[in-house]
């Protein structure tokens, strides 16, 4: 894709298969992390505090230049920086494989399952799939400038959603009104507890603001935190947390690719006009919960159109402005058009490509065979099993084995991405650093070191800078630069 850095962060669920488990999911998460870093030696743990909730040893960078760590008790994997959709899909799958491999190595497969989804059906808790897109600092990061992005994100769930049985209870949250932070309930936003058989998005029920900086309890369509993880004078990072984790490689690529193109349209002043939504948060949830799948949205102008119509407006703008700029762009434009056409027909045409459609087809087939109602608890169990990352158990992998799922990567590429970063971004240089530390260990303390230096960790690694004890900091402010040779030279004198 043109001038874009992509990244994905995935929080995993751990399902314990015991009526009276001896250990909690968090206990298993710690055990898996320790196995990956201490036994498999696939990376180096942090030796410094990364924040109040990330003490030393909570996680670290791995040899593919991504990160594995614990977040609120969940195992989380952050992919390395990628310039292509091919790399995004491969590195995303690599994170799944690394953790699943640890489960297999520890012979825990009968006790626990790794679940790549976003909701806990029992507690209503949600855990995220965060998307990251690098844009220019000139990007119009204002309510007016972001309005087209909000409209796109609210409506793209028709092909990016992972689907779920039921609905979450209403979310308590605070929203920003001008300079005031007020309870959402005080503004009349008090949805009734509803009972739905199925909806197309897992995260929609948990998004309560259009723009907000905080991540937990006040999740927004667009997260406004300004943390570029790069040169702040040149770049901004668009951080999105409204999307679902995808099992289908096709859905992952289409989600990241279409969003990247819409960001390009906004950057270049070519985004569709006059399509601002009247109530974005309510519309997000209404689309997800629409049992007839008409997906009607109301615009600020008072016009009512379908989410498919909205997406076609963005598609036409992208075809006019972006077609021909590179091979991946043309693939995205072609598949975007095909999916929107298929969405106007029967949903089962999308099985294997779009997660919510694949899951709904499986659940409906099972319901019909077993004569079950939607409130049968077995359907929630099957919902989770769709996301099971054990290839021998997961329902998604059953579709794959039956030849119903198109592949965008290969098992060989995924295996390579488990240990090696993309070679055309900053991740390449960081991977060289991590590989060196795994092989050679941290630098020894210099004999003539000052007292204060002895309290400095032997290494500190962040996304855009690292430092070895006794050496000057090594900034990596440009995500498009590999830094590989510079890192090797730096290590040779360390």
VOGU-3710 file (C-alpha; in Angstrom, 3 decimals, decimal comma):
1> xxxxxxxxxx> 0,000/0,000/0,000  1,127/3,549/-0,672  3,129/5,275/2,125  1,394/3,422/4,928  2,599/1,591/8,020  0,121/-0,910/9,480  -0,004/-2,738/12,792  -2,433/-4,909/14,733  -2,752/-5,557/18,462  -4,702/-8,627/19,567
11> xxxxxxxxxx> -5,895/-9,481/23,060  -6,669/-13,185/23,419  -9,205/-14,984/25,558  -8,179/-18,143/27,399  -10,977/-20,642/27,919  -10,336/-23,078/30,802  -11,979/-26,499/30,283  -12,646/-27,465/33,887  -15,772/-27,213/36,022  -13,664/-26,371/39,057
21> xxxxxxxxxx> -10,398/-25,109/37,602  -7,307/-25,115/39,759  -5,939/-22,086/37,918  -7,393/-18,899/36,454  -6,994/-17,755/32,841  -4,531/-15,138/34,129  -2,400/-17,877/35,713  -2,253/-19,665/32,352  -1,408/-16,363/30,625  1,602/-15,887/32,915
31> xxxxxxxxxx> 2,717/-19,465/32,330  2,516/-19,099/28,545  4,396/-15,784/28,577  7,160/-17,262/30,720  7,449/-20,297/28,435  7,758/-18,113/25,328  10,510/-15,934/26,813  12,353/-18,213/29,251  12,076/-21,662/27,653  11,556/-21,076/23,926
41> xxxxxxxxxx> 13,681/-17,915/24,164  11,751/-16,161/21,433  12,440/-12,703/22,803  13,641/-10,586/25,713  11,483/-9,379/28,584  11,375/-5,722/29,550  13,687/-4,769/32,404  12,004/-1,412/32,984  8,564/-0,088/33,862  6,528/0,696/30,734
51> xxxxxxxxxx> 3,778/2,288/32,808  1,953/1,863/36,077  0,298/-1,323/34,758  3,396/-2,792/33,063  6,127/-3,612/35,571  9,441/-5,165/34,533  8,942/-8,683/33,202  5,315/-8,109/32,173  6,216/-8,669/28,526  8,777/-7,899/25,902
61> xxxxxxxxxx> 9,802/-7,752/22,266  10,223/-10,970/20,321  12,490/-11,868/17,410  9,907/-10,893/14,783  10,066/-7,368/16,329  6,529/-7,550/17,704  5,595/-7,653/21,393  3,916/-10,198/23,660  2,732/-8,988/27,063  -0,097/-9,129/29,580
71> xxxxxxxxxx> -2,836/-6,504/29,545  -5,491/-6,665/32,284  -4,769/-10,378/32,642  -5,048/-11,084/28,910  -2,212/-12,197/26,699  -1,713/-9,566/24,014  0,338/-9,632/20,838  1,326/-6,488/18,953  2,535/-7,102/15,424  5,694/-5,477/14,072
81> xxxxxxxxxx> 5,374/-2,543/11,698  4,233/-3,647/8,227  4,145/-1,850/4,874  2,023/-4,420/3,039  -1,225/-6,254/3,650  0,591/-9,502/2,957  2,906/-8,817/5,893  0,015/-7,684/8,116  -1,831/-10,954/7,581  1,297/-13,104/7,997
91> xxxxxxxxxx> 2,492/-11,359/11,167  -1,021/-11,364/12,639  -1,248/-15,117/12,083  2,291/-15,484/13,474  1,152/-14,105/16,841  -1,675/-16,652/16,949  0,769/-19,447/16,118  3,402/-18,423/18,691  0,963/-18,580/21,597  -0,805/-21,704/20,353
101> xxxxxxxxxx> 2,589/-23,374/19,973  3,360/-22,563/23,610  0,095/-24,236/24,657  1,046/-27,325/22,639  4,608/-27,404/24,017  3,300/-27,255/27,583  0,741/-29,977/26,797  -2,076/-27,727/27,982  -4,394/-28,294/25,039  -6,898/-30,312/27,064
111> xxxxxxxxxx> -6,985/-27,734/29,850  -7,156/-24,439/28,010  -8,051/-23,028/24,593  -6,705/-19,865/23,025  -9,672/-17,844/21,757  -9,246/-15,000/19,265  -12,479/-13,137/19,878  -13,609/-9,980/21,697  -16,311/-10,865/24,216  -16,828/-12,981/27,315
121> xxxxxxxxxx> -20,403/-14,264/27,116  -20,563/-14,873/30,865  -19,360/-11,517/32,216  -20,007/-9,105/29,306  -16,319/-8,200/29,406  -14,703/-7,202/26,142  -11,085/-7,344/24,999  -9,767/-5,654/21,950  -8,350/-5,848/18,503  -6,586/-2,534/17,942
131> xxxxxxxxxx> -5,588/-1,257/14,521  -2,759/1,200/13,867  -2,242/3,294/10,746  0,531/5,818/10,239  -0,541/9,120/8,664  1,158/12,433/8,028  1,148/15,024/10,791  -0,791/17,151/8,282  -3,731/14,752/8,533  -6,860/16,808/9,461
141> xxxxxxxxxx> -7,306/15,376/12,956  -10,375/17,432/13,843  -14,032/16,501/14,222  -14,744/17,907/10,797  -11,724/16,290/9,207  -12,450/12,920/10,801  -16,168/12,890/9,970  -15,693/10,808/6,774  -13,554/8,294/8,684  -16,236/7,914/11,365
151> xxxxxxxxxx> -18,883/7,264/8,714  -16,663/4,699/7,023  -15,770/2,915/10,266  -19,359/2,698/11,480  -20,502/1,122/8,202  -17,505/-1,115/7,386  -18,622/-3,674/9,998  -20,852/-5,219/7,340  -17,709/-6,942/6,036  -15,291/-6,701/8,975
161> xxxxxxxxxx> -17,507/-7,903/11,845  -16,873/-11,278/13,473  -20,441/-11,762/14,662  -21,709/-12,891/18,039  -24,636/-14,617/19,700  -26,693/-12,216/21,828  -25,856/-8,730/23,056  -24,038/-7,023/25,900  -25,814/-5,163/28,667  -25,887/-1,349/28,342
171> xxxxxxxxxx> -22,487/0,200/28,986  -21,912/2,780/31,708  -19,670/5,483/30,293  -18,806/9,143/30,173  -18,869/11,283/27,061  -17,355/14,643/26,231  -19,712/17,557/25,570  -17,693/20,611/24,611  -15,348/20,943/27,616  -17,434/18,880/30,024
181> xxxxxxxxxx> -17,248/15,153/30,753  -20,767/13,926/31,589  -22,421/10,529/32,176  -23,820/9,119/28,946  -27,074/8,335/30,747  -27,567/12,032/31,523  -27,775/12,713/27,784  -30,666/10,327/27,347  -28,536/7,467/26,030  -30,043/4,646/28,093
191> xxxxxxxxxx> -30,590/1,647/25,841  -32,838/-1,061/27,209  -31,389/-4,468/27,869  -32,196/-6,356/24,709  -32,125/-9,999/23,781  -30,838/-10,615/20,291  -30,262/-13,916/18,587  -27,240/-12,758/16,580  -25,463/-9,569/15,544  -22,642/-8,922/13,098
201> xxxxxxxxxx> -20,125/-7,153/15,386  -18,651/-8,134/18,747  -17,318/-4,698/19,716  -20,263/-2,506/18,659  -22,117/-2,924/21,980  -19,017/-1,732/23,840  -18,323/1,488/21,869  -19,863/4,443/23,695  -18,235/7,571/22,222  -17,384/8,916/18,801
211> xxxxxxxxxx> -14,085/10,497/19,936  -12,291/9,922/23,224  -8,761/9,566/24,539  -9,277/6,891/27,177  -9,329/3,245/26,152  -11,209/1,332/28,844  -14,861/1,933/29,812  -15,021/4,875/27,369  -14,147/3,179/24,110  -14,555/5,420/21,097
221> xxxxxxxxxx> -14,960/5,016/17,359  -11,751/7,040/16,993  -9,255/7,016/19,846  -7,758/10,505/20,115  -4,563/9,628/22,006  -1,637/11,315/20,251  1,134/8,751/20,533  2,848/8,507/17,116  5,646/6,094/18,147  7,639/7,919/15,470
231> xxxxxxxxxx> 8,878/11,427/14,702  5,988/13,548/16,066  6,817/16,385/13,688  6,155/14,170/10,677  3,699/11,487/11,738  0,545/10,718/13,653  -0,723/7,241/14,494  -4,419/6,572/13,962  -5,296/4,131/16,756  -8,617/2,314/16,341
241> xxxxxxxxxx> -10,224/0,005/18,871  -13,761/-0,455/17,534  -12,992/-3,407/15,245  -13,354/-7,140/15,806  -10,582/-9,718/15,739  -10,823/-11,577/12,455  -10,205/-15,240/11,844  -10,553/-14,942/8,066  -7,353/-13,725/6,403  -9,471/-12,160/3,665
251> xxxxxxxxxx> -11,424/-10,079/6,212  -8,221/-8,940/7,928  -6,697/-7,767/4,643  -9,902/-6,069/3,501  -10,352/-4,331/6,862  -6,829/-2,920/6,897  -6,699/-2,207/3,163  -9,987/-0,330/2,840  -9,276/1,711/5,970  -5,832/2,603/4,629
261> xxxxxxxxxx> -7,365/3,820/1,365  -9,997/5,911/3,165  -7,236/7,548/5,197  -5,485/8,342/1,913  -8,685/9,900/0,546  -8,937/12,106/3,637  -5,248/13,065/3,469  -5,599/14,048/-0,173  -8,909/15,873/0,233  -10,787/13,340/-1,921
271> xxxxxxxxxx> -13,140/11,762/0,622  -16,882/11,724/-0,171  -18,768/14,741/1,120  -22,144/15,162/2,820  -22,230/11,682/4,357  -21,761/12,590/8,029  -23,849/10,355/10,284  -26,493/11,845/12,551  -25,717/9,616/15,585  -22,556/7,569/14,935
281> xxxxxxxxxx> -22,512/5,499/18,149  -26,192/4,570/17,967  -25,830/3,830/14,247  -22,861/1,544/14,936  -25,003/-0,537/17,277  -28,126/-0,424/15,129  -26,254/-1,790/12,113  -24,771/-4,598/14,173  -28,118/-5,520/15,715  -30,288/-5,268/12,579
291> xxxxxxxxxx> -31,793/-8,745/12,246  -33,124/-8,046/8,750  -29,688/-6,805/7,625  -31,128/-3,769/5,855  -28,452/-1,668/7,625  -30,129/1,712/7,154  -28,323/4,812/8,426  -29,488/8,384/8,903  -27,209/11,189/7,733  -26,923/14,679/9,205
301> xxxxxxxxxx> -28,791/15,917/6,128  -31,788/13,810/7,155  -31,303/11,377/4,283  -31,614/7,654/5,003  -29,481/5,263/2,977  -27,998/1,830/3,525  -24,533/1,073/4,875  -23,797/-0,672/1,566  -24,627/2,558/-0,294  -22,279/4,465/2,017
311> xxxxxxxxxx> -19,483/1,982/1,413  -20,026/2,223/-2,342  -19,572/5,998/-2,114  -16,158/5,441/-0,536  -15,329/2,716/-3,041  -16,081/4,952/-6,023  -13,955/7,756/-4,585  -11,078/5,336/-3,982  -11,344/3,866/-7,491  -11,206/7,348/-9,005
321> xxxxxxxxxx> -8,245/8,501/-6,905  -6,193/5,412/-6,023  -6,616/2,795/-8,745  -3,367/1,757/-10,393  -1,047/3,103/-7,715  0,110/-0,408/-6,735  -0,926/-4,062/-6,954  -2,302/-4,329/-3,413  -4,461/-1,237/-3,858  -6,022/-2,719/-6,965
331> xxxxxxxxxx> -6,685/-5,997/-5,128  -8,426/-4,112/-2,315  -10,557/-2,108/-4,746  -11,564/-5,231/-6,659  -12,444/-7,266/-3,558  -14,199/-4,323/-1,886  -16,495/-4,116/-4,901  -17,089/-7,875/-4,997  -17,968/-8,033/-1,295  -20,406/-5,125/-1,494
341> xxxxxxxxxx> -22,123/-6,787/-4,444  -22,343/-10,073/-2,543  -23,738/-8,322/0,537  -26,785/-7,340/-1,533  -27,557/-11,022/-1,959  -27,732/-13,975/0,415  -25,211/-13,847/3,248  -24,091/-17,427/2,625  -22,256/-16,215/-0,478  -19,716/-14,696/1,936
351> xxxxxxxxxx> -18,925/-17,857/3,889  -15,151/-18,283/4,249  -14,367/-14,640/3,488  -16,386/-12,707/6,086  -16,389/-13,930/9,684  -19,896/-12,983/10,765  -21,368/-14,679/7,698  -19,265/-17,800/8,205  -20,265/-18,030/11,866  -23,954/-17,393/11,173
361> xxxxxxxxxx> -23,987/-20,108/8,496  -22,414/-22,604/10,898  -24,795/-21,710/13,722  -27,876/-21,827/11,507  -26,822/-25,200/10,107  -26,389/-26,567/13,635  -29,652/-25,043/14,860  -31,565/-26,602/12,019  -29,975/-30,009/12,506  -30,523/-30,017/16,284
371> xxxxxxxxxx> -33,807/-28,060/16,350  -32,419/-25,486/18,819  -33,666/-22,036/19,819  -31,258/-19,092/19,755  -31,174/-18,932/23,554  -29,721/-22,442/23,823  -26,331/-22,168/25,638  -24,811/-24,577/23,129  -24,819/-21,767/20,544  -22,642/-19,548/22,729
381> xxxxxxxxxx> -20,204/-22,434/23,064  -20,099/-22,859/19,287  -19,660/-19,087/18,950  -16,451/-19,372/20,997  -15,288/-22,481/19,143  -15,317/-20,546/15,873  -12,422/-18,530/17,336  -10,496/-21,451/18,841  -6,921/-21,228/17,526  -6,295/-24,942/17,912
391> xxxxxxxxxx> -6,454/-26,122/14,259  -7,833/-29,472/15,408  -10,776/-27,910/17,271  -11,593/-24,464/15,855  -14,672/-24,233/13,634  -12,954/-21,697/11,371  -10,251/-24,272/10,680  -12,961/-26,771/9,839  -14,147/-24,451/7,064  -10,539/-24,066/5,965
401> xxxxxxxxxx> -10,069/-27,826/5,793  -13,239/-28,134/3,714  -11,793/-25,714/1,151  -14,337/-22,957/1,856  -11,746/-20,369/2,963  -9,504/-18,429/0,571  -5,913/-18,003/1,803  -3,945/-14,760/1,485  -0,799/-16,166/3,032  0,765/-19,597/3,477
411> xxxxxxxxxx> 1,769/-21,762/6,418  5,393/-21,322/5,343  5,070/-17,506/5,379  3,445/-17,615/8,822  6,226/-19,854/10,175  8,794/-17,384/8,808  6,939/-14,430/10,358  7,002/-16,103/13,785  10,740/-15,459/14,027  11,576/-12,842/11,398
421> xxxxxxxxxx> 10,246/-9,280/10,979  9,326/-7,577/7,707  12,533/-6,498/5,998  11,311/-3,119/4,707  10,371/-1,280/7,930  11,921/-0,259/11,238  10,964/-3,703/12,536  13,950/-5,188/10,689  16,448/-3,239/12,796  14,630/-3,960/16,051
431> xxxxxxxxxx> 14,550/-7,641/15,144  18,334/-7,581/14,759  18,620/-6,085/18,243  16,331/-8,655/19,869  18,046/-11,532/18,075  21,426/-10,262/19,305  20,221/-10,017/22,911  18,700/-13,513/22,786  21,914/-15,000/21,373  24,541/-13,016/23,288
441> xxxxxxxxxx> 22,732/-11,848/26,393  22,602/-8,285/27,743  25,787/-6,199/27,797  27,981/-6,603/30,850  28,323/-3,779/33,314  31,454/-1,732/32,496  34,133/-1,915/35,175  34,457/1,852/35,293  30,724/2,517/35,348  29,437/5,273/37,570
451> xxxxxxxxxx> 27,242/4,444/40,545  24,100/5,816/38,869  24,729/3,709/35,729  24,589/0,495/37,788  20,927/1,132/38,474  20,159/1,527/34,751  18,723/-1,650/33,127  21,133/-3,442/30,820  18,765/-2,628/27,947  15,623/-0,603/27,329
461> xxxxxxxxxx> 13,629/-1,243/24,149  10,715/0,838/22,913  9,075/1,058/19,491  11,012/4,113/18,361  14,195/3,995/20,478  16,413/1,624/22,413  19,415/1,939/24,690  22,023/-0,509/25,900  23,718/0,207/29,215  26,897/2,162/28,696
471> xxxxxxxxxx> 25,832/3,328/25,217  24,038/6,364/23,890  20,330/6,029/23,072  19,616/4,798/19,543  16,527/6,554/18,133  14,533/4,968/15,296  12,114/7,752/14,500  11,374/6,771/10,881  9,191/3,636/10,624  9,905/3,389/6,877
481> xxxxxxxxxx> 13,643/2,986/7,459  15,030/-0,463/8,325  17,988/0,704/10,465  19,374/-2,833/10,086  22,962/-1,906/9,205  23,031/0,924/11,735  21,812/-1,394/14,503  24,456/-3,993/13,593  27,151/-1,327/13,730  25,842/-0,074/17,055
491> xxxx> 25,865/-3,592/18,500  29,399/-4,242/17,297  30,745/-1,496/19,537  28,449/-2,245/22,477
//
